[in-house]
Amino acid sequence: MSGKAIRLFTVSLLLMAGGMHASAETASESVTVTATKSREVLGKFAKAFETPTNLTGKIARWERSVCPVAVGQTPNFTAFITQRIKYVALAAGARVNTEASCTPNIEIVFTTTPQDLIDNVRKNDPDYLGYVTSSAQREALATITRPIQAWYTTETVDLDGVRRMDSGRRLGGGIAMSNFNAMATEGGGANRDAISMLDATYAASNGSRIDDGIHSGFNHILIVIDSTKLAGQKIVPLADYISMLALTQLNSLDACQQLPSIVNILAADCDHAADGMTLFDLAYLQGLYKMGAGRKLLFQRNDIADAMTDTFAKVK
C-alpha cells in the first residue's frame, strides 16, 4: 500500500443491497495511509471504538440474530431505519432475523421526552440500562446527556452455549465448589468443607489463555433519540449513525475519530465527519464480526486490526 491513496467510497455492499445513493461529498474525500503506518492507524481507529464488557473483558457483538424495531416516527421513516440496520448487519457479517414476528432485541425510540422514557425504564426494566454494581452507577446511566444515546445489555455465552445475562445485581446464593487443596485453617488443620462464593457467576471454559471459548454478546440494545434536538436531520446519516450503535458498543461518542467516520457527526469540533457510513466504519464492523469471539481482548483487537488492514490492502 506504499504511496497508495485509499479513496473513501460509500459502502458498496450496502449500495448493492439497498439501492442507497452515493454521497458525492464522501466519495470525493481521500485518505493516504502508508504501508508502515496503515495497521497502526487502523488499529487506533478500531481501539477507539472497542468497549470490553465488565464480566469477560472481551468485546461484545451480536451472537443472536438481530431483530430491530423503531417507533416514534412515521411508518416510512421507521421502516427505513430498521431496514438500514439490517443491511449494515448483513454487510458486517451479523445474522438477521427474517421472521416478521420476531421479538425485537434492538429498540429504537424517537421521543420528545427522552428523560421521562429512561426514568420509566429505570423503574420497570433496569436491566435494559446495562451492567451496574451500585445505585449511583444506575443513576448515572439513566441520565440523558446526548441527542442520541444507547444502552447495552450484554450476556456471557460459555463453551457449552449456555447464556447468562451480565448483571451486577445480587443473584442469590452463588455457587459452592469442592476444596480439593484442603485450605488450611487458623488452627493449623485442614478444612475440606466446600468453598462458598456468594453471587459468583460461572461459565464453562476450555482453560486456554488465548481462546477459552467464552463469548460476550448483546442481549438487548436500547437507542433513544431526542426528536426535539434532531429536527431536520437527514435520514441517511441518521440511519447510519443508529446502525453503528445497533451493532457495536462504541467506547466514546464524544471523541473525534481521526479517520472519517459516521460517528463523528455528533462529536464536537470534529472535521472528520462523513454524511454516511464510511469504508472505515464498515471495515471495523466486518473485523468485529470476523474476530475470534472466544479469544482474549488483546487477540480480538489484533483480529480486528488485521481484518481492517486486509480490507484496505484490496482497495485499488
Secondary structure, DSSP 8 states (H G I E B T S, - for coil): -TT-EEE----HHHHHHH-----HHHHT-EEE--TTTHHHHHHHHHHHH--B-TTT-SB-B--S-B-EEEESS-HHHHHHHHHHHHHHHHHHT--B---TT---SEEEEEES-HHHHHHHHHHH-GGGG---SSHHHHHHHTS--SSEEEEEEEEEE-TT--EEE---S--SS-EEE--TT-EE-TTS-EE-S-EEETT---------SSB-S-EEEEEEEEEEEETTTSTT--HHHHHHHHHHHHHS--S-SSS--SS-BGGGGGSTT-S-B-SS--HHHHHHHHHHHHS-TTB-HHHHHHHHHHHHHHHHHT--
